[in-house]
Amino acid sequence: MKTLINWKVFLILWLASIFAVIAVLPYSFALQSDTLQRLNLVISPPMLIAIVLQSSIMFAIVIFAGMFFASRVGLGAPMLDAATRGESVAGRVRAILPLSIILGVIGTLLILGLEIFFFQPAMLKELGNSAAILNLQTSPPAAWKGFLASFYGGIAEEILLRLFVMSFFVWLGHFVSKTAEGKPTAAVIWTANILAAALFGLGHLPALVPLVPITPLVITRTVVLNGVLGVVFGWLYWKRGLEAAMISHFSADIVLHVLLAL
């Protein structure tokens, strides 16, 4: 009898997501230190436990749903699937590592170039000094915190955006357009990929509301800088599996938050 999902892969991804949530906390609290001080909030053990428990429940639901949709449209985590069946995956890992890392690094350098040479000058011209708060050089957390936070990007965000959101959109789309074999068409997958990346970018807008006016330029900057790499990760997810997207995202975050300490 075929099960709904591979429960061993579910457990691996769920435990990895919990680790990622814990790992990102020092970075997250460093970014919010001014707000925490202004509100006179103290990070207590019960608060930390509540954050982890809430995230654990959310990721359990998201991973189950994502794996359910992904398995029905030919997406997923092929190396984890193979490993849980007792197959060797060393060769597959070596095959995806160079491409995943290179695309993550190149994509990061691309968005840094767009920010430094296009968006920062345009923002300063439109918003004046108020745009300086979005400058990439503004008081970044320590590199070790950035290293730990990179696990959240590589694991948790890929689970949310690729395994769940993109898989869901592809699953919906395959009812509209599919091949003779019943698989989603390339157009459906590309649409789902771009939508997932755009939603990720738009999800950053609420955090900017207290900082700068939300103009068309601010919206464009937020979607582009957060979405370009998302499309790359989505392509890797489609062609090489969730593991490739995770490696690429982790590599990109290492460049941003550790090597460049942004």
N, C-alpha and C positions, 0 to 999 in steps of 0.2 A: 504493500500500500504506500503510495507516494505521500510524503508529508508536505505541509504547506510551505515550509522553509527548511533550510539546513540549520538545525538548532545549535550545532557545534559552532558554526560560523557566527550565528546570532550571539552566542555567549562570548566569543572572542571579541567581536565588535563592541558588545555592551561593556565588557570589562575595560577595553581600550578607551571607550568614551568616558567612563568614570575617571580613569587615570588622566585623561586630557582635561577634564573639568577641574580636577584638583591642581594639575600642573599650571593652569592659566591664572589661578587666583592671585599669586604674588604680582604678576604683571597687571592684572585688572585692578587690584587695589592701589597699585602705584599710579595708574592713570587717574584713578578717582580720589586720590589722596586729598586734594583741595576741597572737593565736595564733601568728603567724609569729615574733614576737620570743620568745615563751615556748619554742617548739620550736627556736629558733636557726636558722631556715631563711632562706636568702638566695635571692631571686629571680634566677636566672642566665639568660643567653641560651639555653642548651640546654633549660632548663625551659620557657621561653616558647615555644620552637619546638615542643617536645613537646606542649604544651597546644593550640597552634594546629593542628598536624598531626592530633592525635587528634580534635579538634572537626571538622576538615575532613572526615575520613572518616565520622564519625557523621552529619554534616549531609548528606553526599552520599547516604547510605543513606536517611535520613529524608525528604529532599526527593523522591527517586525514588519511594519507597513512597507518600508523601502525594499526589503528583501522580497516581500510578496509581489509587489509591482515589478521589480527588476527581473525576477525569475520568469515572469510571463511575457517579457519582451526581449529576452536575450541579453540582459545586462546583469551586472553583479560583481562578485569578488572571486574570479576564477581560480586564483592561486590559493586562497583560503579554502575554497571548495575542494580543490585537489588535495591540499595538505590534510584536510580532515578525512579524506578517503585513503590516506596512507601513501599517496603518490609523492614522488620527489618533485620539489618546485625550485630547487637551486638554479637550474638552467633558466627557468622562466624569470626568476628574480634578476639574474645577470642580464637577461635580454631587455628588460624594461628600465633598468637603472639608468643607463646613459641618457636615453631619450627623455625620461621623466625629469632628471636633474637638469639637463641642458635647457629644456623648455621652461622649467621653473625659473632658472637664473636669467635666461634671455627675456622672459616675460616681465620679470621684476625690473630689469634694467630699462625695458621699454616704458613701463609706467612711471619710473623715476624720471626718465627723460621728458615724458609728457608733463609731469608735474613741475619740474624745474624750469623747463624752457617754454612751456605754453601756459599751463594753468596758473602757476604762481604769478607771473606778470599780468595775466588777464584779470586775476582776482584782485591784485593790488590796484589795478587801474579802475576796476568797477567799485570795489568796496573800501579802498584806502587801507588805513592801518588796522581796521577790524579784521582784515583777511590774514594778518600776520599770525593769528592764533592757529591757523591751519598749516602753517609752515612745517615741513617735515622735520626741521631741526629743533622743534620746541621740546625741551626737557624730556628726552626719552627715558624710560625706565632702564635699569641696569641690564647689561647684556645677558647675564645669567637668567634674569626674569624673562627676557625675550626668547632665550633658548627654550625655556619651559613652555612659554606661550606658543611656540611653534608647533608643539604637539597638538594643541587645541585646533589650530588651523588645519594641520595635516590630517587629523583624525576626526574630530568632532564636526568641523565645518564641512568636510567632504561627506560624512555620513548624512548630515542635514541636507546639503545642497545637491549632491550628486545621487547618492543612494536613495534618498527620499524624494526630494522635489523634482529633480530631473527624471527619475524613473517614473514618478507619478504622471508627469506631463507626457512622457513617451507612451505610457500605458493608455492614457486618455486619447492621445493622437492616433494610436494604431487602430482605433475604431473608425477613424475618419479616412486614413490612408495607410494601406499596407500592401506588401508585395504579394505575389502569387502564392508564396509559401506561408503567408499569414504574418510575416514579420513587419515591424514598423518601417516606413520608408526613410531614406536619408533626410528628406525634407522635414519629417516629423521629429527626428532626433535632433537636427540642427535647431529647429524652433524651440524644442524643449530645453536644449542647452543654453540658448541665448536668453530665454525667459528665466531660467534658474539663475544665470549670472546677473541679469538685470534686477531681479528681486533682491539678490544679495546686496547689490549696490544701493538700491532704494531703502533697504533696511538700515542703512547707516545714516539716513537723513534725520530721523528723530534726535539723534545725539548731537546734531549740528544746530538744531533750533535755538538753544540758549546761547550759541556762540556767534553765529553770523546770520544775516538775512538770507532766506531761502529763495534765491533767484534762479532763473533758468541756467545760468552759468554754474552756480553751485550744484544744482541737480545734475547737470551734465558731467561735471568734474567727479562727483561722487559715484555716479553710475559707471563712467568710463574707467576710473582708476581701480574700482573694485570689481568691475565686470570683465575687463580684458583677460586677466588671468583666469577668471572663472570659466570663460569659454575654452581656454586651453585645457584646463582641468577636465572640463566636460568632454572634450574630444578624446582625451586620454582614457576617461572612464568608458566611453563608447568603444574605443578601439582596443584598449589593453586591459581594462578592468579597473575596479575601484582602487586596488593597491597602487597602480601607476599614478592615478590622480592624487592619492595621499602622499606618495613620495615627492611628486612635483610640487605640491602645495607646501609640504614641509621644507623643501629646498628653497622655495621662494621666501618663506618666512625666516629661514636662517639668514639669508642674504639681508633682508630688511631689518630684522630685529637683533641679529648677533653681529654679523660682519660689518654692517653699517650702523648698527645700534640706533635705528629710527623707531 
